């Protein structure tokens, strides 16, 4: 006598390789119907018995509970593992969330809208024509199939639709006008969050190959001794400046340092590649006011220069520094006086005023007079750079319009000291016969971030 097929059963649990992703393990039959129901709730198939939900807003536990309720309403047995239940019951929020007026549910709505945009791009419903970096975040222009054209602002869970257009030509033309030389064709490179979600959607838990260290990681190791340990700098700064409070995002990707006045904030990205932004500094009019100026530093900026920047933010009246400085000939001269004193070469090239380090040093400072005319522009007005050349430097530190003159001058002092003209006596001492080979620097030990 044939046995009836076992009733379908679903077990929801955390994905082993990604802290927030959720797997659905299906037992019994029929699985085709179960697959269709889980797909409605954002799960994607890994094999016949396993599906996964991997979102860029890291809200998988919340939506997994909604999935369980919906399936149970259809008389399907759903089990939730204790680890996932703990995540579901844990209340958390994004540290230093840029929309502090939003409630927890409103934050979820914003994040879910960003998830829908991401899914539309991934599934080919939204075609991205071009992207750019506005000095603070990624922006893009795209067109929906059989729909409007739009401008996008932000990354991951903060990506939003900023403007809507009737046709692609109008949208692309305006995008090019706004961002000019920063525009690049096609979509922006995937963020680390997007890559992590993609990895979860394409490999079974426990079977993902150990990631091979990319060339950029090896480059960081090779230069670590010369550049310095930014992770240690962050910890030392917070330890010695108690008026700054540490906030850690629950995903462990970034740490935020917020001054007690709430008008000056720093964001540190722990796993930034050499060319990526590792530090973001922002100064605000008030704790809930508009941003007045900002700065960004790539991962290869010498740690001494970043330390000077952080110390300068805290060296005087924080509120006064946050208010910034107007762009004027006098203030530009005051900010760059240390470069003139150190005999840096000075030149003017169209919209750019440039200062080049003396001797064989490949380093410089650039002021963009055109970008300086726009208060709300996110184009970098000041660029401190080193290594390579001004167009493709090894490291770059950018400041927006109205950056505080005192901060710019402090950074200029550090740069002038670091790339000083060698003394004649020092040049004579560098004889091949008398010089002793310097020991090869040991790569800095990688810092664990949990």
Buried (B, 14 or more C-beta within 10 A) or exposed (E): EEEEEEEBBBBBBBBBBBBBBBBBBBBBEEBEEBBEBBEEBBBBBBEEBBBBBBBBBBBBBBBBBEBBEBBEEEEBEBBBBEEBBEBBEEEEEBBBBEEEEBEEEEBBEBBBBBBEBBBBBBEEBBBBBBBBBBBBBBBBBBBEEEEBBBBBBBBBBBBBBEBEBEEBEEBBEBBBEBBEEBBBEEBBEEBBBBEBBBBBBEBBBEEBEEEEEEEEBEBBBEBBEEBBBBBEBBBEBBEEBEEBEBBBBEBEBBBBBBBEBBBBBBBBBBBBBBBBBBBBBBBBBEEEEEBBBBBBBBBBBBBBBBBBBBBBBBEEEBBEBBBBBEBEEEBBEBBBBBBEEBEBEEEEEEEBBBBBBBEEBBBBBBBBBEBBEEEEBBBBBBBBBBBEEBEEBBBBBBBBBBBBBBBBBBBBBBBBEBBBBEEEEEEEEEEEEEEEEEEEEEEBEEEEEE
